[in-house]
Amino acid sequence: MDLQHVRVQNYKSIDDTGWVEIDDLTCLIGKNESGKTVFMEAFERLSPAYGSAEFDPATEYPKRRWPTYRRRHETDPDPVVSARFHVDADERSQLGEYHVHPEDGTVTVTRDYTGTLRWDLAVDEAAYIDDFLAEHELPDAIRHEAVEAASIAELDATLRRVDPETTEIEADALEELLETLPSSAEDVADNAGEAVLAGSLPSIQYVGEYATLDAEIDLNTFTDRVESRDLDASDRAFEALCSVANLDVETLREGDAADVLTELEAAAGEINEAVARYWSQSDDVGVRLHKDGDEPLLQLRVENLEHGVTVPFNRRSRGFRWFFSTFCTLLATREDDADRILLLDEPGLHLHPKAKREFRRFLEHEIAGEGTVVYSTHSPFMIDTDRAHRTKAIVKDPERGTEVIESPGTVDEYTRFPLRSVFELDVMETVVSRSELLCVEDETTYEYLYNVFELLEYTDATVLSRRWTTLPIGTVENTETVRSVFDMRDGAVAVLHDGDTLDGGTPPEDVKTVGLGSFVGVEGNVTIEDLLSEPFYLTVVSRAYAPALSAASGPDQITTSEIEGIKPGAPIVERLSTYFEENGIADGTFDRTVPSRYLQANRNEFSDAVDMDTRKTFGSLARRLNGELESPPKEGGSGSFLGSIFGR
């Protein structure tokens, strides 16, 4: 049976997720408390590898609907988790013997609040009735009436009306007959599903807590716990290590020293080789297994291969201990049950970003290739670019509860942030490393550079060279860090900063610095907005703040005359902040990002609005920055970050 879709209903915060497509490796993203864990908890109950499939409706049914549901729970239990499976030819053939068949080659199985499995299969009721009557001897009077039944339910009702005292059938024979006849087509489907398919249902294991191996294992007490099946999480991790490394605990306990040493060395070599494929940092470490004489204590130690020094396993980093323990656990699960479905809640939480990527590759190549894996994450490093289109977003609506969204474009920015970051990280690494880097302090400066030079692209004004990639870096002190991270040793790097001089840290000597204050006669901390002509910038501000201006008592359009007497000669952002405060506009607060983002979203509105003063000032800025390149190209072409991406 091959899993296709899953649906969760009526469970805790979930009313109905709808049908969720499941691939061999499915990633779930969502905010904290959105319902990712709830979804996987319910999913596991369909066919749990461990624990019970029972539900407690009093605590697990959605609270706001529980009073109504409680009255019908016993007679009409609600479904909780359903799954669609593709059924192979052999299974379809076996189902046919029960006169049932899966429509479109798929079967839906549902576990309800009573813990009962229900199988959704099409039933050929006429064929079933014919076979049933052919297999059982009935008096002619009863048979004559029974053959007229149009459904299994009708046949059941017909036979239950039979009175043994007035017909030629014994009461015991009638009772036995009724016991063999399902009461409805649904019962026939359930019986067929249980007989043919239930044994093929994959076991499902939810993993929410990740145990790490102990540094020392008492083999005697471990064996006792194995026999009593009283294993804790660390025991299961050690059991997995033994399975993956082909370790025999009895040999370790009772074998002679030479046999034990041979087995431990072989096990260490095998497991280290496996780990090395997915833990790039393993080139300097290896796990060693050690046992002293007849003592029943097995020690896990980690060796520094360069220096030949070993330390106890629990003294290595949390990330390494987690990776090694979870690596063994998942590999052992695959070996034990190839059809197992694994539900992993936030795996790799404590790993370095690069190690997260390696662990994701391990899931894809070693685990998902043999079965099905569903995992949740908040990290972009756990999302595969090639599978990004299959990522499911889980959101929690105040009224509808938890929902699973197939298209991330319809969810909030917070939820889709990890998915968006997958592409941003790849683009940043690709574009920045092959460009000349222009560092600016904030996104607002970046947005004006990009959008104004886009507006000037087809004018006679000089625009920024396409060789520049503009990158907001937060503060000038980050310049060297950014250059090192993106390996910009051979490319030009320049910093465009507010004001005339740098007030904070000083970038490296070979990094050019350009102050915005040198392009305009404004007193104070000049920002990119001061390079726009005052009429043009006030037009952008007025359109961006149109609703707030309409709600205030002043004019709907801010003009130069409106702010003429407010701090003459000061930077425009400072003057507008005072104007907004004095007139109670937008609660008295001017946010400089509002106009810049409006221009970003509505740039075409301003294609004819850029005046000559703005063209001249931005042209001067472009000539100065382009002159910092060792071999200045011909003027023209946008050099913004987005422009670099699209080859502008």
N, C-alpha and C positions, 0 to 999 in steps of 0.2 A: 504494500500500500504506500502510495506516494502522496505526502501532504501537499495540498494546494492552497487552502484558505483556512482561516480561523476566525471565529466570531465569539465575543464575550458579551453576555447580557445579564442584567439584574444582579450585579456583584459589586458590593461596596460602593465606590464612586461611579461605577459604570452602569448606565442604563442600557446602552447598545452601541458597540463599536462599529457595527456593520461588518461586512466580510472583508478581512484583511489578507491580502496576498502574502504568502510566505515562500521565500526562496531558500536555497540551501544555506545562505548566510544573510540574515535579515537584521538590519540595524534600526533601533528605536531611539529617537531623540525627544526631548521634552524637558520642561522646567522641573525643578524639585516639586514633589507632591502632585504632579500632573496625572499620575496613574500608571506609569510604566511598570512598576512593581506589581500593582494590583492586576494588571493585564496578564502578566506572566504567572502570578499565583493561580489565577483562575484557569489559565491555559494548562498548567501542570495537572490539575485535577481530572482532566479528561482521561489520562492513563498514567498515573504517577509511578515513577520508578521506585520511590520510597514513600512510606506514609500512606495515609488513607485518602480515598476519593470522596469521602463523605463531606457534606456541607453543614454548617450551623446557620440556618436561615435567620435565627433571632439576632445574630451578631453580624452576618455577612450580607443579608439582603439590604438594599438601599433603604436607609432609615425613614425617609419621608414617605415611602410607599409601603412600609412594613405593616402598619395597622390594617390596610385593606387586603394585602396579600395573605396575612396570617389566617384569615377566615377560610381561605380556599386551599391552603398549602397541602393538606392531606389528600384532597380529591383532585386538585388541578395544579400540580407543581410546575413552577416556571423553569425554563431552561437556563443554564448558566454558561456552559461552554460547548461550542459546536465546531466541528472540523470537517472539511471536504477532502476526501482522498481519491486519487485515481486508482481504479481497480484493474488488475492485470487480467489477461485472458483466462488463466487457470481459475482465478477467483470468480470471474463471471460465469464460467462453466459450472462451478460448484453451486453458485447461487441459483443457476437455472434449474437445478434439481429440486429446489424449493419453490419453483414457479415465481421467482422474483428476479429483477434485473436492475442494475444501476443505470439511471438515465444519463446519457452522454458519457458513459464510462466512469462516472464518479458516484461516490456514496457519501452521504452526510450522516455523521454520528454525533449525538448530543447527550451530554450528561446533565440531568436536571437536579433540582434541589433535594430530591430523595436519594440521590446518588445512583440512580438508574440510568443505564445507557439505552438510548433510543436510536434506531437505525432507519433512515429515510431511504426506502427502496420501493420501486414500483412493483406491484403484485398483479399477476395474471389470475384474478379471482375465479374466473370461469374454469380455467385449467386446474386450479387447485381443488375446486369443488368436485370436478369430474374424477380426479385421482382419489380424492378422499372417499367418495361414494363407491368407487371401484374396489377400494381396499377393505371396505367394511360391508358385512352382510346385514341388510335391513329388511324388515317385512315390507311387502309390496306397498301397503298403504302408506307407510312412512316414506319409502323411497320415492313414491309418486309425488308426494308433496315436496320432498327435499330437492328433487331435480329442478323444481321451479324457482329455487332460491337464486336471486340475482347477485348476491354478495355473500361473503363469508359471515358477516354479521347477521344477515337474514337467515342463513342456514343454521347458525347457532340459535337464533330465536325460535326457528321452526322445531328443532330437536328438543328445545327446552319446554315446548308446549306439549310434547308427547306424554300421554298418561299410560304407564306400563299396565295398569289394570284393564284398560280397554283396547290394548294393542298386543300384537304377538311379539313382545320383547321383554326380557327380564329387566328388573329394576337395576341390578348390578351391571348388566351389559350396557344399559343406557347411560349409567353414570360413568362407566369406563370410556364410552364413546365420547361423551361430552368433555371428559378430561383431555382427550387427545385432540379435540378440535379447538383451535384458537378462536377467540370471540370476535376478532376483527382482522382486517387486512393489515393494520398496524402491528398486531401481535405476530402475524406471519412474518412480516419484515423483521421484527425484533428477534424472532427465533432464528431466522436465517442468518442475520447479522451476527448473532451470538455464536452460532454453530460454525460459520465459515470465516468470518472476518475478525472476531474479537481476539483470537489468538495472534493475529498479525498486526494488531495495533501497536505502533511504536511506543516504548516506554518513554515517559517525559520526566526530565529532571531539572528542577529549578535550583540554581545556585545563587544564593544571596550573600553568603558569608564564605570567605575564602581562607581555609586553614593553611597554616604553614607547618612543615615538618618539624618535629622536635630534634634538637641536636643530639639527644641520647635516647635510645629506645631499649627498654627492658624486654627482651625477647620472651621471657617466661610469662610475664604479666600480659604482654601483647597477645600471646597464644591463648591465654585464658579468656581474654575479652573476645577474641575471634570465635572461640567455641561457644561462648554464651551470647554471641552477637550483640555485645554491649560495647560497640566501638564508638569512640568520640571522633571529632573531625580530624584531629591529628593522626589518629589510628588509620583512618581511611586514606589519608595522604600517604602514610607509610605503606599501607597495603597496595596503593597504586604504584609507588616506587618499586616494590617487589615485583609487581606484575610487569611493568615496563622493562625493568632490568633483569628479568628472569631469575630473581633471587628466590631461593627456597629457604624459608624460615627454619624448617626442621634441620636442614644441613648446617645452617648457621649455629643452631643450638647444640646439636649432637655430633656433628662431623668432626673429623680430626683436623688439626691445625692447617695442614697442607691443603686439604680440600676447601676449607673455609677461606684461606688466603686466595686461592685460585678463583673461587666464586666471587669474592669481593672485588678483586682486580678486574675481572671480566665485566662485572656489573658496572663498576665505575667508568670503564672505558666505553661501554655501550651507551650509558646515559649521558655522559659528557659529549659524545659525538652527536647524539640527538639534539641536545640543548644548543650546541654550537651553531646549528643551522638557523636558529631564530633568535639568538642572543649574541649580537655582534661584540659585546663587551666581554664575552667568555674566552677571548684569546689569551687572557692572562690569568684565568682561574680555572680550577677543576674541582669537582666534588670527589672526595675520597671517603670510603667506608672502612671503618677500623674496628677490630674486635681483639681484646686482650685475652689470650689463652682460653680458659674454660669459663670465664665470666660471661653471663648472659646479656651483657650490655653491648649494643652496637652504637658506634659513634659516627655521626656525620660531621665531616670536617671539610673546609674549603681551602684548597692549596693555591698559593700564588706561584704560578708555574715559572715565573722569571726568577724568583728568589728561593723557591723550594720550601717556603714556610707555610704551615697550615694553622688555621684558627677554627674554633667551633662554629658550626653552621649558624648558630643564633647570633654570632658576632658580625656577620656580613650584613650588607644593607637590606632594609626592608623590601626594597624593590626586587633584589636578586632572590631573596628567600621566597617571596610571593611568586615570582616567575617560575622558579624551579619547582616548587610544590604544586602549583596549578598546572604547569606543563605536564608533570607526571600524572596528576589526577585526570586530566582530560584525555591524555593518550590512553590511559588504562580504561577509561569509559568507552573509548572507541573500540578497543580490543574486546571488551566484554560484550558489547551490544552495538553492532554496526547500525541498527535501526533507531537507536536512541535519539530523541530530540532534546537538545540542551538549551536551557534558558538561562542566560548569564546576565546577572544584574551588575552593571558597572564593573566589568572586568578591567584589570590593568590600572586601577585607580591610583596606585602608588608608583607607577612606572614613569621613567623619564619619557618625554615625547617621542624620541627616536625608538625607545624600547616599546612604546605603545604600538607604533607602526609594525615593529617586528612581531609583536604578539598577535596583531590583527592578521598578519600574513600566516602565522602559525594556525590560527583558527580557519582561515580560508583553505590552506593547502593540506593540512593534516586532519582536521576535524570535520569541517563542512563537506569535504570531499567524500566522506563516508556516511554522513547523515545530515541532520538539519540543525543549525545553530541560530538562535535568536538572542541578540544581546542589546543592552541599553548603554548609552554613553552620553557624557556631556563634552567629550573631547573631540576636536576635529581630527586629531591624529588616529582616532579609532574608526574613522570613516574612509572607505576606499573611494577614490575619485571615480573609478570605473563603475562602481555600484551606487553612486550617489543618487541616481534617479530612482533607486529602489528603497531609499531610506524612508521610514515611516515616522511622522511627527505625531506625538501624543499630546493633546491639549485638554485642559479642564475648563469646561464652560460652566458658569454659575448656575444656569438653568438646566442644561442637558447633561451635565456631568462629563465624565471622561470620554473623549472621542479620539479615534485614530484617523489621521488625515493623510491621504496618499499624496496630495500635492502640497509641498511645503510653502508654495507661494501664497497660500490662503491663511497661513498662521502668522502669529505675531513675530516681531523681529527678534525678541528674546529667544523664542523657541527655535527659530531657524538659524540662529547665530552660529552654532557649531558647523552646520552644513555649509553656510556661506563661507566660513573661515577656511574650509577645505580648499576651495578654489582660490581664495585670496592668498593663502600661504604659497600655493604653487605659482601663482602669477607673480607675487612679490619676488620669490626666489629666482624666477626666470627672467623677469624684466629688469629688475634693479641691478642684477649682477652683470648685465651686458650693456649698461647705459652709463652715461655721465650723470652724476647724482646731484640734484639741486635740493638741498634740505631747507624746509620752512618750518616755522614753529607750531603752526596749528592748521586744522582742516579748513578754517575760513580763508586763510591766505591761499591755500591750495585751490579752493573752489573759485576764488576770484581770478587767480592766474589762469586757470584752465578755461573758465567761461568767457572772460574778456578777450583772451587771445583767440578763442574760437570765433567770437564775434568780429575780430579784426582780421581773420584769416584771408578774406577776399577784398580787403581794402589795401591802400598803399602804405599802411603803417607797418613798421618792423614788428615781427612776432618772434616768440621764443623759438630757438633752434629745436628741431625734432631730436637732436642728440641728448637733450636734457630729459631726465625723468624726475619729476617733482614728487617729493615724499615728505609728508608731515612727520616730524620726529619728536615733537613735544617741547624739548628744550635744547639749547645749543650744546649743553654738556653731553648730550647723547650722540654727537656727531661721530666721534671716534668709534663708539660702540657699534653704531649702524654701519659704518664703513668696514669694520672688522667682520661683523656678522655676515655681510653680503660680499666679502672678499673684494673690495673695491680698490685694491692697491694700485692697479694700472689705469684706473679711470679718473677723470677730473671730478672733484667734489667741491661744491660751493654752498655757502650758507646765506640765505636771504633772511634778514632779521628785522624786527621792529626798531624804530628810532634811528639815531645816527651812529651810536656806538653800542658795543656789547656791554651790558651791565652784569651779566653772569659770568660763567666760565668761558675760557678761551679755547677755540678749536685748535687742532694741530697746525703747525706753521704752513704746511703745504695746502691747506684748505682756504680757499678764497672766501672773504666775507663781504657782503653787500648790505648796506643799511638802507631801509626805505626812506629814512628822513632826508637823504641826500637828493631826493627827486622833487621835493615840494618845500615851500616855505611855511611850514607849520611848526609851532612851538610845542614841545612836549613829546610824548611817546607816539610817534607816527606809526600808523598801521596801514595795511594794504588799501583800506577804504579811502585814505587821504589821497591816493593816486588817482582815484576816480574824480571827475569834475563834480562839484557840489550839486548842480542841477540833476545830473545823471543819477548820482547815488540817492538823492532824495526821491527821485521817481521810483527807484527800486524799493526803497524803504516804504513809501506810501502804498505801493501795490501789495507788498508783503504784509503790511499791517492794516490793510483796508478795513477788515471787520472791527479791529480795535479802535481805529480812528472814527468809524461811524458811531461806535458806542460812546465815544467821548464827546465833550461839549464843543471841541474845537473844530477846525476845518478838516475836510476829508483828504486834503492834499497838503503835504508839508513842502513849503517852498523856501527859497533862500531868505526871503523877507521874514518868514515866520521865526527863523532862528538867528536873525541878523544880530540881535543884541545879546545873544547868549555866548559868553566866553569867546569873544572874537580872537581869532588866531590859534585857538586850541584845536586838537584833533577832533575830527567830525564825530567819532563815536562818543567821545566825552561830552560834546555839546548836545548830541541827541539824548544821551542818558539824562542830562539835566532837563531838557525839554519834556521828555516823557514823564519825569518825576513831577515837574511843576504842573503839568496838565492832566495828570492821572490817567495816562494812556497805558493800556496793558498792565494795569495794576501798578503803574509808576515805574516799570522796569523795561529798559531797552536791551534786547538780546541781539548782539551783532550776528549771530548765526542764522537768525530768521531771514534777513534779506539775502544772505549768501545762498541759502538753500532754496529760496524762492527763485533766484536767478538760475540756479542749477536746474530746477524743474521746469522753468518757463523761459529758457534762454531765447527762443525764437521770437518772443514778444518784444525783445529789445534789439532786434537786428538793425533797425533804423534809428535807434535812440542814442547810440554811442556818439557823443559829440567830439569835436576836434581837440578840445583840451584833454579828454581822456585818451584819445589816440596818441597825442604827443607824449604824454607822461608815460604811458605803457610802452610806447615805442622806445623811449629813452631807456627804460628799465631793460627791455629786451636787448638793445644794443650793448648795454653794459654787461649783462650776463653772458651773452653770446661771445663777447670779447674775452671772457675768462677761459674759453676753450682754446686749447693749444693751436688748433687749426680751424678757425671759424669757418663754417660752411656758408653757402649763400643764404641770404636772409629768407625766412619763410618756413612754415611748418610748425605746428603746435608741438611743444615739448612736454606736455603734461603727462602725468602717470597714465591716465586713460588713453591719451593720445599714443603713448608708447605701446600700449596693449594692442590697439587697433591699427598700428602702423601709420598714424597720421603725421 
